Each structure stands twice: as C-alpha cells, then as structure tokens.
Amino acid sequence: MTIYVFGNKDYEVDNIALRLLPILSVKLVDVEFQTLESLDELTEFPSPIYIMDSALGIRSVIVTDKIEALEKPKSLSLHDFDLSWNLKLLKKLGKINEVKIIAIPSSLDMYTAMNETEEVIKKILVLK
C-alpha cells in the first residue's frame, strides 16, 4: 500500500505528516510513503488513493473520504488550496474513484500523533 504524504515543511501547522514520516517508515514496513508537492507528480491513480496530511478542526487522527477535510481556513499556502482543488477536479474527471485521507490534527503533540496515526494505518492494512 502506498500513502502519499503532503505538507509544507516551512509551516509548523502544516508539516506534522512530514515530521512523522521517519518514524512511520520504520514502524510500518509494509507501507510505502511517498512525499509529493502536488498530485501532478502522479501518472497513475490507485483506487483508493491514500493521502496523509495535516488538518485543522479535529481532535484526533481520522480517516475520511471528504476532500473538504484538506481545506484549511485562511490557507497558509497555495498547497492547501491546490491539493483539495486537484482532488475534486480529478474525481470529477473520473481519474480517481475513491480517496481516503488520513487527517492528522496540527495541534497534536508528536507522541500522540505518532501513536494515533500508526493505529489508523494498521487498521487500514487489516481492512485491505
């Protein structure tokens, strides 16, 4: 299983997914994590496509199929707009059928974020 990881390394509220990568990569060897700047980097779109990114307005790590979960109020960068907009467009064009977003609260401490994210990904692996 591949999980595409997004975030902006220069903004703390948008980089928690990127900061978790070194540890998750070691703990979850059956998962391939790929960091992307944009969905334009992909030539094929698996179904479902798994995306991991930070989110505001949630208290714990969740898996959702709601693309709107990636929209951040008063965007910190065009990345946030770009990712949700691209997903909506690709879905409308029929390029992607199903999206699963692993949304990590920006406000979580690293320890809690790591434990919750690892647990969520392990549940996904069991269901696959």
DOTORMI-857801 format. One line per field, with one value per atom (N, C-alpha, C): atom name; residue number from 1; x, y, z; residue in one letter. Coordinates in nm, 4 decimals, padded with zeros to 6 digits. Atoms other than C-alpha are relative to their C-alpha. Example, Ala and Ser with C-alpha at 12.3 -4.5 7.8 and 13.67 -1.06 7.14 Angstrom:
2
atom c(N/CA/C/N/CA/C)
seq c(1/1/1/2/2/2)
x c(00.0890/01.2300/00.0900/-00.0820/01.3670/-00.0770)
y c(-00.1190/-00.4500/00.1200/-00.1190/-00.1060/00.1090)
z c(00.0000/00.7800/00.0000/-00.0060/00.7140/00.0730)
type c(A/A/A/S/S/S)
***
This chain:
128
atom c(N/CA/C/N/CA/C/N/CA/C/N/CA/C/N/CA/C/N/CA/C/N/CA/C/N/CA/C/N/CA/C/N/CA/C/N/CA/C/N/CA/C/N/CA/C/N/CA/C/N/CA/C/N/CA/C/N/CA/C/N/CA/C/N/CA/C/N/CA/C/N/CA/C/N/CA/C/N/CA/C/N/CA/C/N/CA/C/N/CA/C/N/CA/C/N/CA/C/N/CA/C/N/CA/C/N/CA/C/N/CA/C/N/CA/C/N/CA/C/N/CA/C/N/CA/C/N/CA/C/N/CA/C/N/CA/C/N/CA/C/N/CA/C/N/CA/C/N/CA/C/N/CA/C/N/CA/C/N/CA/C/N/CA/C/N/CA/C/N/CA/C/N/CA/C/N/CA/C/N/CA/C/N/CA/C/N/CA/C/N/CA/C/N/CA/C/N/CA/C/N/CA/C/N/CA/C/N/CA/C/N/CA/C/N/CA/C/N/CA/C/N/CA/C/N/CA/C/N/CA/C/N/CA/C/N/CA/C/N/CA/C/N/CA/C/N/CA/C/N/CA/C/N/CA/C/N/CA/C/N/CA/C/N/CA/C/N/CA/C/N/CA/C/N/CA/C/N/CA/C/N/CA/C/N/CA/C/N/CA/C/N/CA/C/N/CA/C/N/CA/C/N/CA/C/N/CA/C/N/CA/C/N/CA/C/N/CA/C/N/CA/C/N/CA/C/N/CA/C/N/CA/C/N/CA/C/N/CA/C/N/CA/C/N/CA/C/N/CA/C/N/CA/C/N/CA/C/N/CA/C/N/CA/C/N/CA/C/N/CA/C/N/CA/C/N/CA/C/N/CA/C/N/CA/C/N/CA/C/N/CA/C/N/CA/C/N/CA/C/N/CA/C/N/CA/C/N/CA/C/N/CA/C/N/CA/C/N/CA/C/N/CA/C/N/CA/C/N/CA/C/N/CA/C/N/CA/C/N/CA/C/N/CA/C/N/CA/C)
seq c(1/1/1/2/2/2/3/3/3/4/4/4/5/5/5/6/6/6/7/7/7/8/8/8/9/9/9/10/10/10/11/11/11/12/12/12/13/13/13/14/14/14/15/15/15/16/16/16/17/17/17/18/18/18/19/19/19/20/20/20/21/21/21/22/22/22/23/23/23/24/24/24/25/25/25/26/26/26/27/27/27/28/28/28/29/29/29/30/30/30/31/31/31/32/32/32/33/33/33/34/34/34/35/35/35/36/36/36/37/37/37/38/38/38/39/39/39/40/40/40/41/41/41/42/42/42/43/43/43/44/44/44/45/45/45/46/46/46/47/47/47/48/48/48/49/49/49/50/50/50/51/51/51/52/52/52/53/53/53/54/54/54/55/55/55/56/56/56/57/57/57/58/58/58/59/59/59/60/60/60/61/61/61/62/62/62/63/63/63/64/64/64/65/65/65/66/66/66/67/67/67/68/68/68/69/69/69/70/70/70/71/71/71/72/72/72/73/73/73/74/74/74/75/75/75/76/76/76/77/77/77/78/78/78/79/79/79/80/80/80/81/81/81/82/82/82/83/83/83/84/84/84/85/85/85/86/86/86/87/87/87/88/88/88/89/89/89/90/90/90/91/91/91/92/92/92/93/93/93/94/94/94/95/95/95/96/96/96/97/97/97/98/98/98/99/99/99/100/100/100/101/101/101/102/102/102/103/103/103/104/104/104/105/105/105/106/106/106/107/107/107/108/108/108/109/109/109/110/110/110/111/111/111/112/112/112/113/113/113/114/114/114/115/115/115/116/116/116/117/117/117/118/118/118/119/119/119/120/120/120/121/121/121/122/122/122/123/123/123/124/124/124/125/125/125/126/126/126/127/127/127/128/128/128)
x c(00.0848/00.0000/00.0893/-00.0718/00.1219/-00.0856/00.0657/00.0345/00.0777/-00.0613/00.1019/-00.0101/-00.0093/00.2156/00.0195/-00.0057/00.1583/00.0280/-00.0267/00.2586/00.0962/-00.0919/00.4593/00.1036/-00.1035/00.7871/00.0346/-00.0341/00.8219/-00.1023/00.1054/00.4973/-00.0340/00.0201/00.4656/-00.1417/00.1381/00.0854/-00.0347/00.0280/00.1118/00.1062/-00.1071/00.4079/00.0022/-00.0027/00.3083/00.0102/-00.0086/00.2608/00.1436/-00.1396/00.6107/00.0921/-00.0838/00.7591/-00.0176/00.0249/00.6020/00.0652/-00.0496/00.7479/00.1205/-00.1168/01.0901/-00.0339/00.0348/00.9352/-00.1007/00.1002/00.6331/00.0633/-00.0671/00.8607/00.0695/-00.0675/01.0490/-00.1019/00.0990/00.7434/-00.0935/00.0976/00.5236/00.0686/-00.0822/00.7492/-00.0835/00.0868/00.4538/-00.0638/00.0574/00.3611/00.1107/-00.0922/00.5360/-00.0530/00.0367/00.5259/00.0714/-00.0588/00.5796/-00.0410/00.0321/00.6053/-00.0189/00.0306/00.4527/-00.0234/00.0319/00.4364/-00.1373/00.1238/00.1430/-00.0432/00.0501/-00.0783/00.0436/-00.0498/00.0615/00.1191/-00.1153/00.3621/-00.0394/00.0461/00.1496/-00.0432/00.0461/00.0924/-00.1133/00.1068/-00.1334/-00.0657/00.0747/-00.4023/-00.0638/00.0587/-00.4685/-00.1382/00.1309/-00.8145/-00.0140/00.0035/-00.8467/00.1406/-00.1262/-00.5737/00.0041/-00.0160/-00.4434/00.0877/-00.0707/-00.3350/00.0110/-00.0206/-00.1873/00.0409/-00.0268/-00.1902/-00.0486/00.0456/-00.2440/-00.1396/00.1347/-00.5889/-00.0262/00.0439/-00.7443/-00.1436/00.1391/-01.0643/-00.0361/00.0259/-01.0279/00.0876/-00.0720/-00.9072/00.0882/-00.0792/-00.7694/00.0160/-00.0263/-00.6369/-00.1237/00.1171/-00.9204/00.0315/-00.0023/-00.9676/-00.1335/00.1221/-01.2174/00.0094/00.0021/-01.3256/-00.0446/00.0430/-01.4245/00.1209/-00.1112/-01.1855/00.0059/00.0059/-01.3000/00.0840/-00.0821/-01.1012/00.1378/-00.1311/-00.7904/-00.0040/00.0106/-00.9227/00.0199/-00.0331/-00.7731/-00.0484/00.0442/-00.9340/00.1195/-00.1090/-00.7202/00.1298/-00.1118/-00.4789/00.1354/-00.1361/-00.1184/00.0812/-00.0713/-00.0072/-00.0965/00.0826/-00.1434/-00.0074/00.0019/-00.0610/-00.1361/00.1255/-00.3765/-00.1143/00.1026/-00.5989/00.0246/-00.0374/-00.4129/-00.0355/00.0249/-00.4441/-00.1492/00.1438/-00.8160/-00.0633/00.0531/-00.8897/00.0353/-00.0434/-00.6846/-00.0763/00.0745/-00.8566/-00.1429/00.1370/-01.2004/-00.0041/-00.0051/-01.1028/00.0245/-00.0310/-00.9507/-00.1188/00.1190/-01.2606/-00.1084/00.1006/-01.4876/00.0347/-00.0446/-01.2792/00.0030/-00.0008/-01.3009/00.1374/-00.1370/-00.9254/00.0171/-00.0014/-00.9781/-00.1447/00.1332/-01.2726/-00.0206/00.0143/-01.2064/00.1247/-00.1079/-00.9968/-00.0167/-00.0019/-00.9031/00.1062/-00.0901/-00.7495/00.0261/-00.0406/-00.5572/00.0318/-00.0105/-00.6079/00.0559/-00.0685/-00.3732/-00.0166/00.0167/-00.4625/00.1352/-00.1228/-00.1971/00.0362/-00.0209/-00.2395/00.0506/-00.0437/-00.1404/00.1497/-00.1425/00.1902/00.0502/-00.0580/00.4267/-00.0272/00.0207/00.3877/-00.1421/00.1397/00.0081/-00.0271/00.0195/00.0120/00.0577/-00.0645/00.2521/-00.0838/00.0773/00.0502/-00.1327/00.1307/-00.2843/00.0133/-00.0191/-00.1532/00.0396/-00.0410/00.0176/-00.1198/00.1179/-00.3021/-00.0981/00.0926/-00.5165/00.0517/-00.0563/-00.2805/-00.0040/00.0074/-00.2645/-00.1420/00.1403/-00.6484/-00.0286/00.0188/-00.6419/00.0629/-00.0687/-00.3900/-00.0814/00.0808/-00.6147/-00.1220/00.1204/-00.9150/00.0271/-00.0335/-00.7310/-00.0023)
y c(-00.1177/00.0000/00.1240/-00.1268/00.3479/00.1094/-00.1181/00.6565/00.1220/-00.1227/00.9936/00.1051/-00.0911/01.2455/00.1427/-00.1412/01.6174/00.0836/-00.0938/01.9144/00.1067/-00.1089/02.2302/00.0050/00.0115/02.1787/00.1323/-00.1312/02.5527/00.0553/-00.0468/02.5905/-00.1095/00.1011/02.4068/-00.0563/00.0501/02.3834/-00.0852/00.0770/02.2130/-00.1061/00.0949/01.9792/-00.1241/00.1134/01.7204/-00.1337/00.1250/01.4478/-00.0250/00.0126/01.5150/-00.0348/00.0278/01.5103/-00.1423/00.1380/01.1686/-00.1030/00.0948/01.0085/-00.0840/00.0830/00.8996/-00.1158/00.1048/00.7023/-00.0973/00.0874/00.5696/-00.0939/00.0816/00.4426/-00.1206/00.1099/00.2288/-00.0947/00.0816/00.1073/-00.0757/00.0587/00.0302/-00.0369/00.0370/-00.1514/-00.0482/00.0443/-00.2818/00.1160/-00.1191/00.0738/00.0781/-00.0887/00.2826/00.1423/-00.1402/00.6508/00.0806/-00.0864/00.8983/00.1434/-00.1416/01.2707/00.0625/-00.0680/01.4812/00.1480/-00.1423/01.8520/00.0237/-00.0174/01.8093/-00.1340/00.1207/01.5368/-00.0075/-00.0020/01.6424/-00.0931/00.0885/01.4247/-00.1446/00.1372/01.1088/-00.0219/00.0364/00.9328/-00.1019/00.0959/00.6615/00.0322/-00.0276/00.6935/-00.1284/00.1227/00.3854/00.0289/-00.0161/00.3250/-00.1011/-00.1418/00.4119/00.0590/-00.0706/00.6719/00.0465/-00.0360/00.7212/00.1241/-00.1263/01.0702/00.0279/-00.0376/01.1810/00.1470/-00.1437/01.5490/00.0516/-00.0630/01.7831/00.0569/-00.0551/01.9146/00.0854/-00.0848/02.1811/-00.0374/00.0196/02.1496/-00.1415/00.1347/01.7856/-00.0234/00.0241/01.6425/-00.1244/00.1220/01.3067/-00.0363/00.0435/01.1334/-00.0740/00.0632/01.0315/-00.0414/00.0336/00.8654/00.0455/-00.0525/01.0400/-00.0068/-00.0097/01.0425/00.1391/-00.1376/01.4092/00.0859/-00.0811/01.6116/00.1345/-00.1288/01.9232/00.0006/00.0081/01.7980/00.0622/-00.0575/01.9264/00.1511/-00.1444/02.2777/00.0666/-00.0674/02.4980/00.1447/-00.1391/02.8279/00.0943/-00.0970/03.1252/-00.0732/00.0858/02.8993/00.0631/-00.0428/02.9189/00.0076/00.0024/02.8447/-00.0469/00.0478/02.7613/-00.1517/00.1462/02.3961/-00.0503/00.0473/02.3580/00.0135/-00.0200/02.5028/-00.0955/00.0792/02.3175/-00.1468/00.1417/01.9709/-00.0309/00.0284/01.9852/00.0285/-00.0338/02.1546/-00.1084/00.1052/01.8958/-00.1297/00.1221/01.6075/00.0091/-00.0184/01.7483/-00.0084/00.0016/01.8008/-00.1415/00.1358/01.4535/-00.0933/00.0810/01.3000/00.0286/-00.0395/01.4966/-00.0537/00.0502/01.3891/-00.1526/00.1453/01.0261/-00.0626/00.0519/00.9913/-00.0751/00.0704/00.8911/-00.0317/00.0421/00.6994/00.0201/-00.0017/00.6821/00.0613/-00.0655/00.8962/-00.0318/00.0196/00.8074/00.0939/-00.1010/01.0947/-00.0304/00.0157/01.0306/00.1416/-00.1388/01.3659/00.0024/-00.0082/01.4489/00.1415/-00.1341/01.7379/00.0701/-00.0785/02.0072/00.0258/-00.0359/02.0668/-00.1149/00.1140/01.7168/00.0047/00.0156/01.6579/-00.1198/00.1030/01.4285/-00.1418/00.1328/01.1324/-00.0496/00.0363/01.1293/-00.0156/00.0069/01.1995/-00.1300/00.1225/00.9089/-00.1218/00.1163/00.6608/-00.0104/00.0026/00.7582/-00.0288/00.0211/00.7681/-00.1439/00.1400/00.4313/-00.0935/00.0832/00.2785/00.0065/-00.0176/00.4213/-00.0731/00.0657/00.2961/-00.1519/00.1452/-00.0522/-00.0504/00.0389/-00.0657/-00.0043/00.0001/00.0266/-00.1247/00.1170/-00.2523/-00.1263/00.1177/-00.5062/-00.0081/-00.0033/-00.3950/-00.0243/00.0157/-00.4129/-00.1436)
z c(00.0000/00.0000/00.0000/00.0067/-00.0849/00.0619/-00.0565/00.1154/-00.0485/00.0500/-00.0457/00.1095/-00.1140/00.2122/-00.0494/00.0356/00.1811/00.1237/-00.1089/00.3906/-00.0484/00.0308/00.3933/00.1120/-00.1031/00.5769/00.0667/-00.0538/00.6340/00.0990/-00.0913/00.8349/00.0988/-00.1035/01.1649/00.0010/-00.0039/01.1471/-00.1221/00.1203/00.8080/-00.0280/00.0301/00.8493/00.0893/-00.0918/01.1094/-00.0733/00.0770/00.8467/-00.0459/00.0436/00.7144/00.1168/-00.1172/01.0654/00.0505/-00.0437/01.1350/-00.0915/00.1006/00.8221/00.0415/-00.0329/00.9510/00.0947/-00.0955/01.2378/-00.0608/00.0615/01.0466/-00.1018/00.1016/00.7687/00.0616/-00.0692/01.0191/00.0637/-00.0710/01.2120/-00.0938/00.0922/00.9115/-00.1313/00.1160/00.6669/-00.1182/00.1098/00.4622/-00.0755/00.0621/00.3682/-00.0692/00.0709/00.1061/00.0147/-00.0152/00.1957/-00.1072/00.1026/-00.0875/00.0292/-00.0179/-00.0281/-00.1378/00.1256/-00.3004/00.0275/-00.0043/-00.3623/-00.0616/00.0739/-00.5992/-00.0583/00.0658/-00.7434/-00.1457/00.1380/-01.0821/-00.0187/00.0075/-00.9972/-00.0291/00.0209/-01.0304/-00.1442/00.1331/-01.3603/00.0085/-00.0242/-01.2176/00.1333/-00.1216/-00.9534/00.0508/-00.0544/-00.7411/00.0579/-00.0620/-00.6040/00.1129/-00.0362/-00.3340/00.0037/-00.0166/-00.3251/00.1459/-00.1405/00.0294/00.0104/-00.0187/00.1311/00.1488/-00.1396/00.4624/00.0029/-00.0081/00.5562/00.1348/-00.1232/00.8469/-00.0204/00.0065/00.9313/00.1230/-00.1104/01.1466/00.0358/-00.0403/01.3471/00.0398/-00.0500/01.4522/00.1227/-00.1257/01.7839/-00.0029/00.0095/01.6791/-00.1472/00.1368/01.3691/-00.0514/00.0603/01.1372/-00.1430/00.1421/00.8007/-00.0555/00.0601/00.5795/-00.1513/00.1455/00.2193/-00.0430/00.0258/00.2459/-00.0387/00.0499/00.0319/00.0727/-00.0700/00.2176/00.1274/-00.1211/00.5194/-00.0220/00.0305/00.3409/-00.0171/00.0161/00.3038/00.1355/-00.1247/00.5676/-00.0074/00.0029/00.6612/-00.0048/00.0145/00.5665/-00.0315/00.0392/00.3814/00.0286/-00.0272/00.4831/-00.1286/00.1270/00.1310/-00.1086/00.1100/-00.2103/-00.0030/-00.0056/-00.1384/00.0471/-00.0581/00.0708/-00.0992/00.1018/-00.1977/-00.1153/00.1163/-00.4708/00.0181/-00.0227/-00.3170/-00.0020/-00.0024/-00.2412/-00.1367/00.1316/-00.5738/-00.1015/00.0922/-00.7669/00.0225/-00.0303/-00.5881/-00.0532/00.0492/-00.6679/-00.1525/00.1458/-01.0318/-00.0522/00.0442/-01.0704/00.0216/-00.0259/-00.9147/-00.1047/00.0992/-01.1479/-00.1395/00.1301/-01.4492/-00.0067/-00.0026/-01.3400/00.0107/-00.0137/-01.2864/00.1315/-00.1277/-00.9233/00.0380/-00.0416/-00.7867/00.1496/-00.1450/-00.4173/00.0642/-00.0731/-00.1836/00.1471/-00.1450/00.1728/00.0553/-00.0553/00.3666/00.1463/-00.1387/00.6844/00.0479/-00.0446/00.8531/00.1425/-00.1296/01.1410/00.0544/-00.0565/01.3715/00.0166/-00.0122/01.3532/00.1453/-00.1404/01.7258/00.0869/-00.0812/01.8401/00.0271/-00.0280/02.0137/-00.0808/00.0870/01.8231/00.0509/-00.0569/02.0603/-00.0294/00.0237/02.0367/-00.1490/00.1447/01.6632/-00.0560/00.0471/01.6064/00.0354/-00.0436/01.8110/-00.0736/00.0665/01.6597/-00.1494/00.1438/01.3032/-00.0284/00.0173/01.3373/00.0171/-00.0250/01.4787/-00.1170/00.1125/01.1981/-00.1244/00.1184/00.9273/00.0158/-00.0228/01.0851/-00.0226/00.0249/01.0771/-00.1498/00.1457/00.7080/-00.0616/00.0527/00.6405/00.0243/-00.0325/00.8124/-00.0912/00.0827/00.6068/-00.1480/00.1424/00.2736/-00.0428)
type c(M/M/M/T/T/T/I/I/I/Y/Y/Y/V/V/V/F/F/F/G/G/G/N/N/N/K/K/K/D/D/D/Y/Y/Y/E/E/E/V/V/V/D/D/D/N/N/N/I/I/I/A/A/A/L/L/L/R/R/R/L/L/L/L/L/L/P/P/P/I/I/I/L/L/L/S/S/S/V/V/V/K/K/K/L/L/L/V/V/V/D/D/D/V/V/V/E/E/E/F/F/F/Q/Q/Q/T/T/T/L/L/L/E/E/E/S/S/S/L/L/L/D/D/D/E/E/E/L/L/L/T/T/T/E/E/E/F/F/F/P/P/P/S/S/S/P/P/P/I/I/I/Y/Y/Y/I/I/I/M/M/M/D/D/D/S/S/S/A/A/A/L/L/L/G/G/G/I/I/I/R/R/R/S/S/S/V/V/V/I/I/I/V/V/V/T/T/T/D/D/D/K/K/K/I/I/I/E/E/E/A/A/A/L/L/L/E/E/E/K/K/K/P/P/P/K/K/K/S/S/S/L/L/L/S/S/S/L/L/L/H/H/H/D/D/D/F/F/F/D/D/D/L/L/L/S/S/S/W/W/W/N/N/N/L/L/L/K/K/K/L/L/L/L/L/L/K/K/K/K/K/K/L/L/L/G/G/G/K/K/K/I/I/I/N/N/N/E/E/E/V/V/V/K/K/K/I/I/I/I/I/I/A/A/A/I/I/I/P/P/P/S/S/S/S/S/S/L/L/L/D/D/D/M/M/M/Y/Y/Y/T/T/T/A/A/A/M/M/M/N/N/N/E/E/E/T/T/T/E/E/E/E/E/E/V/V/V/I/I/I/K/K/K/K/K/K/I/I/I/L/L/L/V/V/V/L/L/L/K/K/K)
***
